Amino acid sequence: MYARRRRRYFTLMAICLVLFVSAWAFVRLWSVPAAIALCAVAMVLPPLAVIVGNRREPDDRWWDEPPEDDLPPDDRWTGDDRPPRDGGGR
C-alpha cells in the first residue's frame, strides 16, 4: 500500500542520485558522452518516480471512494420503474 509506493519512489530517486553523482564524479574521466548519457537517464527518472509513487494499487482505497460497506444501492432505472413521459416537447 502506501509504504510499498513510498519505497518504490525513494528507490527510483536514489538511483537517480547515484547516476548523476557517478556520472560527474568518475565516469566523465573515462568518457564524457557516457557521463552525459547517464545524466540524461537520471533526468528522466524523477517524473517516472512520481508516476510510480502515485499509481493506485488494486488494494488501495482512493481519497474520494466510500468504504465498500457504505456503497449506495444500485439506483439505475429498469423497465417499469421509469416515470411516465408527458408527451410534451415539440
LUMVOLUM-475404 format. One record per atom (N, C-alpha, C): residue in one letter; x, y, z. Coordinates in Angstrom, 2 decimals. Layout:
<atom><residu>A</residu><xx>X</xx><yy>Y</yy><zz>Z</zz></atom>
...
This chain:
<atom><residu>M</residu><xx>0.83</xx><yy>-1.18</yy><zz>0.00</zz></atom>
<atom><residu>M</residu><xx>0.00</xx><yy>0.00</yy><zz>0.00</zz></atom>
<atom><residu>M</residu><xx>0.88</xx><yy>1.24</yy><zz>0.00</zz></atom>
<atom><residu>Y</residu><xx>0.68</xx><yy>2.12</yy><zz>0.97</zz></atom>
<atom><residu>Y</residu><xx>1.41</xx><yy>3.38</yy><zz>0.97</zz></atom>
<atom><residu>Y</residu><xx>2.91</xx><yy>3.18</yy><zz>1.13</zz></atom>
<atom><residu>A</residu><xx>3.30</xx><yy>2.29</yy><zz>2.04</zz></atom>
<atom><residu>A</residu><xx>4.73</xx><yy>2.05</yy><zz>2.27</zz></atom>
<atom><residu>A</residu><xx>5.40</xx><yy>1.46</yy><zz>1.03</zz></atom>
<atom><residu>R</residu><xx>4.70</xx><yy>0.60</yy><zz>0.32</zz></atom>
<atom><residu>R</residu><xx>5.25</xx><yy>0.00</yy><zz>-0.89</zz></atom>
<atom><residu>R</residu><xx>5.48</xx><yy>1.05</yy><zz>-1.97</zz></atom>
<atom><residu>R</residu><xx>4.51</xx><yy>1.94</yy><zz>-2.14</zz></atom>
<atom><residu>R</residu><xx>4.67</xx><yy>3.00</yy><zz>-3.14</zz></atom>
<atom><residu>R</residu><xx>5.80</xx><yy>3.95</yy><zz>-2.75</zz></atom>
<atom><residu>R</residu><xx>5.88</xx><yy>4.27</yy><zz>-1.47</zz></atom>
<atom><residu>R</residu><xx>6.93</xx><yy>5.17</yy><zz>-0.99</zz></atom>
<atom><residu>R</residu><xx>8.31</xx><yy>4.54</yy><zz>-1.20</zz></atom>
<atom><residu>R</residu><xx>8.41</xx><yy>3.24</yy><zz>-0.95</zz></atom>
<atom><residu>R</residu><xx>9.68</xx><yy>2.54</yy><zz>-1.15</zz></atom>
<atom><residu>R</residu><xx>10.09</xx><yy>2.58</yy><zz>-2.61</zz></atom>
<atom><residu>R</residu><xx>9.15</xx><yy>2.36</yy><zz>-3.51</zz></atom>
<atom><residu>R</residu><xx>9.47</xx><yy>2.41</yy><zz>-4.95</zz></atom>
<atom><residu>R</residu><xx>9.93</xx><yy>3.81</yy><zz>-5.36</zz></atom>
<atom><residu>Y</residu><xx>9.23</xx><yy>4.83</yy><zz>-4.84</zz></atom>
<atom><residu>Y</residu><xx>9.59</xx><yy>6.21</yy><zz>-5.16</zz></atom>
<atom><residu>Y</residu><xx>11.02</xx><yy>6.52</yy><zz>-4.71</zz></atom>
<atom><residu>F</residu><xx>11.32</xx><yy>6.21</yy><zz>-3.45</zz></atom>
<atom><residu>F</residu><xx>12.65</xx><yy>6.51</yy><zz>-2.94</zz></atom>
<atom><residu>F</residu><xx>13.73</xx><yy>5.67</yy><zz>-3.60</zz></atom>
<atom><residu>T</residu><xx>13.41</xx><yy>4.46</yy><zz>-4.02</zz></atom>
<atom><residu>T</residu><xx>14.39</xx><yy>3.65</yy><zz>-4.75</zz></atom>
<atom><residu>T</residu><xx>14.73</xx><yy>4.30</yy><zz>-6.09</zz></atom>
<atom><residu>L</residu><xx>13.72</xx><yy>4.74</yy><zz>-6.82</zz></atom>
<atom><residu>L</residu><xx>13.98</xx><yy>5.39</yy><zz>-8.10</zz></atom>
<atom><residu>L</residu><xx>14.75</xx><yy>6.70</yy><zz>-7.91</zz></atom>
<atom><residu>M</residu><xx>14.43</xx><yy>7.45</yy><zz>-6.88</zz></atom>
<atom><residu>M</residu><xx>15.15</xx><yy>8.71</yy><zz>-6.64</zz></atom>
<atom><residu>M</residu><xx>16.60</xx><yy>8.44</yy><zz>-6.21</zz></atom>
<atom><residu>A</residu><xx>16.82</xx><yy>7.37</yy><zz>-5.46</zz></atom>
<atom><residu>A</residu><xx>18.19</xx><yy>7.02</yy><zz>-5.09</zz></atom>
<atom><residu>A</residu><xx>19.00</xx><yy>6.61</yy><zz>-6.32</zz></atom>
<atom><residu>I</residu><xx>18.38</xx><yy>5.87</yy><zz>-7.22</zz></atom>
<atom><residu>I</residu><xx>19.06</xx><yy>5.50</yy><zz>-8.47</zz></atom>
<atom><residu>I</residu><xx>19.40</xx><yy>6.75</yy><zz>-9.27</zz></atom>
<atom><residu>C</residu><xx>18.48</xx><yy>7.71</yy><zz>-9.28</zz></atom>
<atom><residu>C</residu><xx>18.71</xx><yy>8.96</yy><zz>-9.99</zz></atom>
<atom><residu>C</residu><xx>19.93</xx><yy>9.69</yy><zz>-9.42</zz></atom>
<atom><residu>L</residu><xx>20.00</xx><yy>9.79</yy><zz>-8.11</zz></atom>
<atom><residu>L</residu><xx>21.14</xx><yy>10.46</yy><zz>-7.48</zz></atom>
<atom><residu>L</residu><xx>22.45</xx><yy>9.73</yy><zz>-7.73</zz></atom>
<atom><residu>V</residu><xx>22.42</xx><yy>8.41</yy><zz>-7.66</zz></atom>
<atom><residu>V</residu><xx>23.63</xx><yy>7.62</yy><zz>-7.90</zz></atom>
<atom><residu>V</residu><xx>24.11</xx><yy>7.82</yy><zz>-9.34</zz></atom>
<atom><residu>L</residu><xx>23.20</xx><yy>7.81</yy><zz>-10.29</zz></atom>
<atom><residu>L</residu><xx>23.58</xx><yy>8.03</yy><zz>-11.68</zz></atom>
<atom><residu>L</residu><xx>24.19</xx><yy>9.42</yy><zz>-11.88</zz></atom>
<atom><residu>F</residu><xx>23.55</xx><yy>10.42</yy><zz>-11.32</zz></atom>
<atom><residu>F</residu><xx>24.03</xx><yy>11.79</yy><zz>-11.52</zz></atom>
<atom><residu>F</residu><xx>25.39</xx><yy>12.01</yy><zz>-10.86</zz></atom>
<atom><residu>V</residu><xx>25.53</xx><yy>11.57</yy><zz>-9.63</zz></atom>
<atom><residu>V</residu><xx>26.81</xx><yy>11.78</yy><zz>-8.93</zz></atom>
<atom><residu>V</residu><xx>27.92</xx><yy>10.97</yy><zz>-9.57</zz></atom>
<atom><residu>S</residu><xx>27.64</xx><yy>9.72</yy><zz>-9.91</zz></atom>
<atom><residu>S</residu><xx>28.69</xx><yy>8.90</yy><zz>-10.52</zz></atom>
<atom><residu>S</residu><xx>29.07</xx><yy>9.40</yy><zz>-11.91</zz></atom>
<atom><residu>A</residu><xx>28.11</xx><yy>9.97</yy><zz>-12.64</zz></atom>
<atom><residu>A</residu><xx>28.41</xx><yy>10.49</yy><zz>-13.98</zz></atom>
<atom><residu>A</residu><xx>29.48</xx><yy>11.57</yy><zz>-13.91</zz></atom>
<atom><residu>W</residu><xx>29.36</xx><yy>12.49</yy><zz>-12.96</zz></atom>
<atom><residu>W</residu><xx>30.30</xx><yy>13.60</yy><zz>-12.92</zz></atom>
<atom><residu>W</residu><xx>31.43</xx><yy>13.39</yy><zz>-11.91</zz></atom>
<atom><residu>A</residu><xx>31.36</xx><yy>12.34</yy><zz>-11.11</zz></atom>
<atom><residu>A</residu><xx>32.47</xx><yy>12.08</yy><zz>-10.18</zz></atom>
<atom><residu>A</residu><xx>33.58</xx><yy>11.27</yy><zz>-10.84</zz></atom>
<atom><residu>F</residu><xx>33.20</xx><yy>10.20</yy><zz>-11.56</zz></atom>
<atom><residu>F</residu><xx>34.27</xx><yy>9.38</yy><zz>-12.14</zz></atom>
<atom><residu>F</residu><xx>34.00</xx><yy>8.90</yy><zz>-13.56</zz></atom>
<atom><residu>V</residu><xx>32.76</xx><yy>8.83</yy><zz>-14.03</zz></atom>
<atom><residu>V</residu><xx>32.52</xx><yy>8.36</yy><zz>-15.40</zz></atom>
<atom><residu>V</residu><xx>33.05</xx><yy>9.38</yy><zz>-16.40</zz></atom>
<atom><residu>R</residu><xx>32.98</xx><yy>10.66</yy><zz>-16.08</zz></atom>
<atom><residu>R</residu><xx>33.47</xx><yy>11.70</yy><zz>-17.01</zz></atom>
<atom><residu>R</residu><xx>34.96</xx><yy>11.60</yy><zz>-17.26</zz></atom>
<atom><residu>L</residu><xx>35.67</xx><yy>10.96</yy><zz>-16.34</zz></atom>
<atom><residu>L</residu><xx>37.12</xx><yy>10.81</yy><zz>-16.53</zz></atom>
<atom><residu>L</residu><xx>37.43</xx><yy>9.84</yy><zz>-17.66</zz></atom>
<atom><residu>W</residu><xx>36.54</xx><yy>8.88</yy><zz>-17.91</zz></atom>
<atom><residu>W</residu><xx>36.73</xx><yy>7.92</yy><zz>-18.99</zz></atom>
<atom><residu>W</residu><xx>36.01</xx><yy>8.34</yy><zz>-20.26</zz></atom>
<atom><residu>S</residu><xx>34.79</xx><yy>8.83</yy><zz>-20.10</zz></atom>
<atom><residu>S</residu><xx>34.01</xx><yy>9.16</yy><zz>-21.29</zz></atom>
<atom><residu>S</residu><xx>32.97</xx><yy>10.23</yy><zz>-20.98</zz></atom>
<atom><residu>V</residu><xx>33.13</xx><yy>11.38</yy><zz>-21.58</zz></atom>
<atom><residu>V</residu><xx>32.18</xx><yy>12.47</yy><zz>-21.37</zz></atom>
<atom><residu>V</residu><xx>30.82</xx><yy>12.13</yy><zz>-22.01</zz></atom>
<atom><residu>P</residu><xx>30.77</xx><yy>11.54</yy><zz>-23.21</zz></atom>
<atom><residu>P</residu><xx>29.46</xx><yy>11.16</yy><zz>-23.75</zz></atom>
<atom><residu>P</residu><xx>28.71</xx><yy>10.15</yy><zz>-22.85</zz></atom>
<atom><residu>A</residu><xx>29.43</xx><yy>9.24</yy><zz>-22.22</zz></atom>
<atom><residu>A</residu><xx>28.78</xx><yy>8.30</yy><zz>-21.31</zz></atom>
<atom><residu>A</residu><xx>28.24</xx><yy>9.03</yy><zz>-20.08</zz></atom>
<atom><residu>A</residu><xx>28.97</xx><yy>10.01</yy><zz>-19.59</zz></atom>
<atom><residu>A</residu><xx>28.50</xx><yy>10.80</yy><zz>-18.45</zz></atom>
<atom><residu>A</residu><xx>27.25</xx><yy>11.59</yy><zz>-18.81</zz></atom>
<atom><residu>I</residu><xx>27.23</xx><yy>12.12</yy><zz>-20.01</zz></atom>
<atom><residu>I</residu><xx>26.04</xx><yy>12.86</yy><zz>-20.46</zz></atom>
<atom><residu>I</residu><xx>24.86</xx><yy>11.91</yy><zz>-20.62</zz></atom>
<atom><residu>A</residu><xx>25.11</xx><yy>10.71</yy><zz>-21.10</zz></atom>
<atom><residu>A</residu><xx>24.04</xx><yy>9.72</yy><zz>-21.23</zz></atom>
<atom><residu>A</residu><xx>23.49</xx><yy>9.33</yy><zz>-19.85</zz></atom>
<atom><residu>L</residu><xx>24.38</xx><yy>9.16</yy><zz>-18.87</zz></atom>
<atom><residu>L</residu><xx>23.91</xx><yy>8.86</yy><zz>-17.51</zz></atom>
<atom><residu>L</residu><xx>23.08</xx><yy>9.99</yy><zz>-16.96</zz></atom>
<atom><residu>C</residu><xx>23.46</xx><yy>11.23</yy><zz>-17.22</zz></atom>
<atom><residu>C</residu><xx>22.67</xx><yy>12.37</yy><zz>-16.76</zz></atom>
<atom><residu>C</residu><xx>21.32</xx><yy>12.44</yy><zz>-17.47</zz></atom>
<atom><residu>A</residu><xx>21.28</xx><yy>12.07</yy><zz>-18.73</zz></atom>
<atom><residu>A</residu><xx>20.00</xx><yy>12.05</yy><zz>-19.45</zz></atom>
<atom><residu>A</residu><xx>19.05</xx><yy>11.01</yy><zz>-18.86</zz></atom>
<atom><residu>V</residu><xx>19.60</xx><yy>9.85</yy><zz>-18.50</zz></atom>
<atom><residu>V</residu><xx>18.77</xx><yy>8.83</yy><zz>-17.86</zz></atom>
<atom><residu>V</residu><xx>18.32</xx><yy>9.32</yy><zz>-16.49</zz></atom>
<atom><residu>A</residu><xx>19.22</xx><yy>9.96</yy><zz>-15.76</zz></atom>
<atom><residu>A</residu><xx>18.87</xx><yy>10.49</yy><zz>-14.43</zz></atom>
<atom><residu>A</residu><xx>17.83</xx><yy>11.59</yy><zz>-14.53</zz></atom>
<atom><residu>M</residu><xx>17.80</xx><yy>12.31</yy><zz>-15.64</zz></atom>
<atom><residu>M</residu><xx>16.83</xx><yy>13.37</yy><zz>-15.83</zz></atom>
<atom><residu>M</residu><xx>15.41</xx><yy>12.82</yy><zz>-16.03</zz></atom>
<atom><residu>V</residu><xx>15.31</xx><yy>11.63</yy><zz>-16.59</zz></atom>
<atom><residu>V</residu><xx>14.00</xx><yy>11.03</yy><zz>-16.85</zz></atom>
<atom><residu>V</residu><xx>13.42</xx><yy>10.37</yy><zz>-15.60</zz></atom>
<atom><residu>L</residu><xx>14.26</xx><yy>9.98</yy><zz>-14.67</zz></atom>
<atom><residu>L</residu><xx>13.80</xx><yy>9.21</yy><zz>-13.51</zz></atom>
<atom><residu>L</residu><xx>12.89</xx><yy>9.96</yy><zz>-12.53</zz></atom>
<atom><residu>P</residu><xx>13.11</xx><yy>11.24</yy><zz>-12.20</zz></atom>
<atom><residu>P</residu><xx>12.20</xx><yy>11.89</yy><zz>-11.23</zz></atom>
<atom><residu>P</residu><xx>10.73</xx><yy>11.92</yy><zz>-11.66</zz></atom>
<atom><residu>P</residu><xx>10.39</xx><yy>12.31</yy><zz>-12.91</zz></atom>
<atom><residu>P</residu><xx>8.97</xx><yy>12.24</yy><zz>-13.28</zz></atom>
<atom><residu>P</residu><xx>8.43</xx><yy>10.81</yy><zz>-13.25</zz></atom>
<atom><residu>L</residu><xx>9.25</xx><yy>9.86</yy><zz>-13.64</zz></atom>
<atom><residu>L</residu><xx>8.84</xx><yy>8.45</yy><zz>-13.59</zz></atom>
<atom><residu>L</residu><xx>8.62</xx><yy>8.01</yy><zz>-12.14</zz></atom>
<atom><residu>A</residu><xx>9.47</xx><yy>8.47</yy><zz>-11.24</zz></atom>
<atom><residu>A</residu><xx>9.32</xx><yy>8.13</yy><zz>-9.82</zz></atom>
<atom><residu>A</residu><xx>8.02</xx><yy>8.69</yy><zz>-9.26</zz></atom>
<atom><residu>V</residu><xx>7.65</xx><yy>9.89</yy><zz>-9.67</zz></atom>
<atom><residu>V</residu><xx>6.38</xx><yy>10.48</yy><zz>-9.21</zz></atom>
<atom><residu>V</residu><xx>5.20</xx><yy>9.68</yy><zz>-9.72</zz></atom>
<atom><residu>I</residu><xx>5.25</xx><yy>9.28</yy><zz>-10.97</zz></atom>
<atom><residu>I</residu><xx>4.15</xx><yy>8.48</yy><zz>-11.55</zz></atom>
<atom><residu>I</residu><xx>4.04</xx><yy>7.15</yy><zz>-10.83</zz></atom>
<atom><residu>V</residu><xx>5.16</xx><yy>6.49</yy><zz>-10.60</zz></atom>
<atom><residu>V</residu><xx>5.14</xx><yy>5.20</yy><zz>-9.90</zz></atom>
<atom><residu>V</residu><xx>4.70</xx><yy>5.38</yy><zz>-8.45</zz></atom>
<atom><residu>G</residu><xx>5.14</xx><yy>6.45</yy><zz>-7.81</zz></atom>
<atom><residu>G</residu><xx>4.78</xx><yy>6.68</yy><zz>-6.42</zz></atom>
<atom><residu>G</residu><xx>3.31</xx><yy>7.02</yy><zz>-6.21</zz></atom>
<atom><residu>N</residu><xx>2.67</xx><yy>7.59</yy><zz>-7.21</zz></atom>
<atom><residu>N</residu><xx>1.27</xx><yy>7.97</yy><zz>-7.08</zz></atom>
<atom><residu>N</residu><xx>0.30</xx><yy>7.00</yy><zz>-7.74</zz></atom>
<atom><residu>R</residu><xx>0.83</xx><yy>5.95</yy><zz>-8.34</zz></atom>
<atom><residu>R</residu><xx>-0.04</xx><yy>4.99</yy><zz>-9.01</zz></atom>
<atom><residu>R</residu><xx>-0.89</xx><yy>4.24</yy><zz>-7.98</zz></atom>
<atom><residu>R</residu><xx>-2.14</xx><yy>4.08</yy><zz>-8.29</zz></atom>
<atom><residu>R</residu><xx>-3.06</xx><yy>3.39</yy><zz>-7.39</zz></atom>
<atom><residu>R</residu><xx>-2.89</xx><yy>1.88</yy><zz>-7.56</zz></atom>
<atom><residu>E</residu><xx>-2.86</xx><yy>1.20</yy><zz>-6.44</zz></atom>
<atom><residu>E</residu><xx>-2.75</xx><yy>-0.25</yy><zz>-6.47</zz></atom>
<atom><residu>E</residu><xx>-4.12</xx><yy>-0.87</yy><zz>-6.23</zz></atom>
<atom><residu>P</residu><xx>-4.32</xx><yy>-2.14</yy><zz>-6.61</zz></atom>
<atom><residu>P</residu><xx>-5.65</xx><yy>-2.75</yy><zz>-6.51</zz></atom>
<atom><residu>P</residu><xx>-6.24</xx><yy>-2.75</yy><zz>-5.10</zz></atom>
<atom><residu>D</residu><xx>-5.42</xx><yy>-2.84</yy><zz>-4.09</zz></atom>
<atom><residu>D</residu><xx>-5.96</xx><yy>-2.90</yy><zz>-2.73</zz></atom>
<atom><residu>D</residu><xx>-6.07</xx><yy>-1.53</yy><zz>-2.07</zz></atom>
<atom><residu>D</residu><xx>-5.74</xx><yy>-0.46</yy><zz>-2.78</zz></atom>
<atom><residu>D</residu><xx>-5.83</xx><yy>0.89</yy><zz>-2.23</zz></atom>
<atom><residu>D</residu><xx>-7.24</xx><yy>1.44</yy><zz>-2.38</zz></atom>
<atom><residu>R</residu><xx>-7.68</xx><yy>2.17</yy><zz>-1.37</zz></atom>
<atom><residu>R</residu><xx>-8.92</xx><yy>2.92</yy><zz>-1.47</zz></atom>
<atom><residu>R</residu><xx>-8.52</xx><yy>4.35</yy><zz>-1.76</zz></atom>
<atom><residu>W</residu><xx>-9.07</xx><yy>4.95</yy><zz>-2.78</zz></atom>
<atom><residu>W</residu><xx>-8.69</xx><yy>6.29</yy><zz>-3.16</zz></atom>
<atom><residu>W</residu><xx>-9.39</xx><yy>7.29</yy><zz>-2.26</zz></atom>
<atom><residu>W</residu><xx>-8.97</xx><yy>8.53</yy><zz>-2.29</zz></atom>
<atom><residu>W</residu><xx>-9.45</xx><yy>9.54</yy><zz>-1.35</zz></atom>
<atom><residu>W</residu><xx>-10.94</xx><yy>9.84</yy><zz>-1.50</zz></atom>
<atom><residu>D</residu><xx>-11.52</xx><yy>9.67</yy><zz>-2.66</zz></atom>
<atom><residu>D</residu><xx>-12.93</xx><yy>10.02</yy><zz>-2.86</zz></atom>
<atom><residu>D</residu><xx>-13.85</xx><yy>8.81</yy><zz>-2.91</zz></atom>
<atom><residu>E</residu><xx>-13.36</xx><yy>7.63</yy><zz>-2.62</zz></atom>
<atom><residu>E</residu><xx>-14.19</xx><yy>6.44</yy><zz>-2.65</zz></atom>
<atom><residu>E</residu><xx>-14.72</xx><yy>6.12</yy><zz>-1.25</zz></atom>
<atom><residu>P</residu><xx>-16.01</xx><yy>5.83</yy><zz>-1.14</zz></atom>
<atom><residu>P</residu><xx>-16.53</xx><yy>5.42</yy><zz>0.17</zz></atom>
<atom><residu>P</residu><xx>-16.08</xx><yy>4.00</yy><zz>0.46</zz></atom>
<atom><residu>P</residu><xx>-16.09</xx><yy>3.61</yy><zz>1.73</zz></atom>
<atom><residu>P</residu><xx>-15.76</xx><yy>2.21</yy><zz>2.05</zz></atom>
<atom><residu>P</residu><xx>-16.77</xx><yy>1.27</yy><zz>1.40</zz></atom>
<atom><residu>E</residu><xx>-16.37</xx><yy>0.04</yy><zz>1.17</zz></atom>
<atom><residu>E</residu><xx>-17.22</xx><yy>-0.93</yy><zz>0.46</zz></atom>
<atom><residu>E</residu><xx>-18.57</xx><yy>-1.12</yy><zz>1.13</zz></atom>
<atom><residu>D</residu><xx>-18.64</xx><yy>-1.06</yy><zz>2.47</zz></atom>
<atom><residu>D</residu><xx>-19.91</xx><yy>-1.31</yy><zz>3.15</zz></atom>
<atom><residu>D</residu><xx>-20.83</xx><yy>-0.09</yy><zz>3.12</zz></atom>
<atom><residu>D</residu><xx>-20.33</xx><yy>1.09</yy><zz>2.69</zz></atom>
<atom><residu>D</residu><xx>-21.15</xx><yy>2.30</yy><zz>2.62</zz></atom>
<atom><residu>D</residu><xx>-21.65</xx><yy>2.60</yy><zz>1.22</zz></atom>
<atom><residu>L</residu><xx>-21.48</xx><yy>1.69</yy><zz>0.28</zz></atom>
<atom><residu>L</residu><xx>-21.91</xx><yy>1.95</yy><zz>-1.09</zz></atom>
<atom><residu>L</residu><xx>-23.43</xx><yy>2.03</yy><zz>-1.15</zz></atom>
<atom><residu>P</residu><xx>-23.98</xx><yy>3.00</yy><zz>-1.91</zz></atom>
<atom><residu>P</residu><xx>-25.43</xx><yy>3.09</yy><zz>-2.03</zz></atom>
<atom><residu>P</residu><xx>-25.97</xx><yy>1.96</yy><zz>-2.88</zz></atom>
<atom><residu>P</residu><xx>-27.26</xx><yy>1.64</yy><zz>-2.73</zz></atom>
<atom><residu>P</residu><xx>-27.84</xx><yy>0.59</yy><zz>-3.57</zz></atom>
<atom><residu>P</residu><xx>-27.87</xx><yy>1.04</yy><zz>-5.03</zz></atom>
<atom><residu>D</residu><xx>-27.94</xx><yy>0.09</yy><zz>-5.90</zz></atom>
<atom><residu>D</residu><xx>-27.98</xx><yy>0.39</yy><zz>-7.33</zz></atom>
<atom><residu>D</residu><xx>-29.27</xx><yy>1.13</yy><zz>-7.65</zz></atom>
<atom><residu>D</residu><xx>-29.17</xx><yy>2.32</yy><zz>-8.23</zz></atom>
<atom><residu>D</residu><xx>-30.38</xx><yy>3.12</yy><zz>-8.49</zz></atom>
<atom><residu>D</residu><xx>-30.65</xx><yy>3.32</yy><zz>-9.98</zz></atom>
<atom><residu>R</residu><xx>-30.17</xx><yy>2.41</yy><zz>-10.79</zz></atom>
<atom><residu>R</residu><xx>-30.48</xx><yy>2.51</yy><zz>-12.22</zz></atom>
<atom><residu>R</residu><xx>-31.93</xx><yy>2.16</yy><zz>-12.47</zz></atom>
<atom><residu>W</residu><xx>-32.54</xx><yy>2.85</yy><zz>-13.39</zz></atom>
<atom><residu>W</residu><xx>-33.93</xx><yy>2.57</yy><zz>-13.74</zz></atom>
<atom><residu>W</residu><xx>-33.98</xx><yy>1.45</yy><zz>-14.75</zz></atom>
<atom><residu>T</residu><xx>-34.85</xx><yy>0.51</yy><zz>-14.53</zz></atom>
<atom><residu>T</residu><xx>-35.02</xx><yy>-0.58</yy><zz>-15.48</zz></atom>
<atom><residu>T</residu><xx>-36.50</xx><yy>-0.81</yy><zz>-15.73</zz></atom>
<atom><residu>G</residu><xx>-36.84</xx><yy>-0.95</yy><zz>-16.96</zz></atom>
<atom><residu>G</residu><xx>-38.19</xx><yy>-1.34</yy><zz>-17.36</zz></atom>
<atom><residu>G</residu><xx>-39.30</xx><yy>-0.47</yy><zz>-16.81</zz></atom>
<atom><residu>D</residu><xx>-40.14</xx><yy>-1.03</yy><zz>-15.95</zz></atom>
<atom><residu>D</residu><xx>-41.35</xx><yy>-0.36</yy><zz>-15.47</zz></atom>
<atom><residu>D</residu><xx>-41.09</xx><yy>0.68</yy><zz>-14.40</zz></atom>
<atom><residu>D</residu><xx>-39.88</xx><yy>0.81</yy><zz>-13.96</zz></atom>
<atom><residu>D</residu><xx>-39.58</xx><yy>1.76</yy><zz>-12.91</zz></atom>
<atom><residu>D</residu><xx>-39.51</xx><yy>3.20</yy><zz>-13.41</zz></atom>
<atom><residu>R</residu><xx>-39.56</xx><yy>3.39</yy><zz>-14.72</zz></atom>
<atom><residu>R</residu><xx>-39.44</xx><yy>4.74</yy><zz>-15.27</zz></atom>
<atom><residu>R</residu><xx>-40.73</xx><yy>5.53</yy><zz>-15.04</zz></atom>
<atom><residu>P</residu><xx>-40.60</xx><yy>6.82</yy><zz>-14.79</zz></atom>
<atom><residu>P</residu><xx>-41.82</xx><yy>7.63</yy><zz>-14.67</zz></atom>
<atom><residu>P</residu><xx>-42.45</xx><yy>7.84</yy><zz>-16.04</zz></atom>
<atom><residu>P</residu><xx>-43.76</xx><yy>8.07</yy><zz>-16.09</zz></atom>
<atom><residu>P</residu><xx>-44.41</xx><yy>8.27</yy><zz>-17.40</zz></atom>
<atom><residu>P</residu><xx>-43.93</xx><yy>9.56</yy><zz>-18.04</zz></atom>
<atom><residu>R</residu><xx>-43.89</xx><yy>9.53</yy><zz>-19.38</zz></atom>
<atom><residu>R</residu><xx>-43.47</xx><yy>10.72</yy><zz>-20.14</zz></atom>
<atom><residu>R</residu><xx>-44.67</xx><yy>11.62</yy><zz>-20.34</zz></atom>
<atom><residu>D</residu><xx>-44.44</xx><yy>12.92</yy><zz>-20.35</zz></atom>
<atom><residu>D</residu><xx>-45.51</xx><yy>13.89</yy><zz>-20.51</zz></atom>
<atom><residu>D</residu><xx>-46.01</xx><yy>13.99</yy><zz>-21.94</zz></atom>
<atom><residu>G</residu><xx>-45.19</xx><yy>13.69</yy><zz>-22.87</zz></atom>
<atom><residu>G</residu><xx>-45.60</xx><yy>13.84</yy><zz>-24.27</zz></atom>
<atom><residu>G</residu><xx>-45.39</xx><yy>15.26</yy><zz>-24.75</zz></atom>
<atom><residu>G</residu><xx>-44.88</xx><yy>16.09</yy><zz>-23.90</zz></atom>
<atom><residu>G</residu><xx>-44.62</xx><yy>17.49</yy><zz>-24.28</zz></atom>
<atom><residu>G</residu><xx>-43.37</xx><yy>17.57</yy><zz>-25.13</zz></atom>
<atom><residu>G</residu><xx>-42.93</xx><yy>18.72</yy><zz>-25.36</zz></atom>
<atom><residu>G</residu><xx>-41.72</xx><yy>18.88</yy><zz>-26.17</zz></atom>
<atom><residu>G</residu><xx>-42.04</xx><yy>19.59</yy><zz>-27.45</zz></atom>
<atom><residu>R</residu><xx>-41.88</xx><yy>18.93</yy><zz>-28.56</zz></atom>
<atom><residu>R</residu><xx>-42.11</xx><yy>19.59</yy><zz>-29.87</zz></atom>
<atom><residu>R</residu><xx>-43.54</xx><yy>19.69</yy><zz>-30.18</zz></atom>
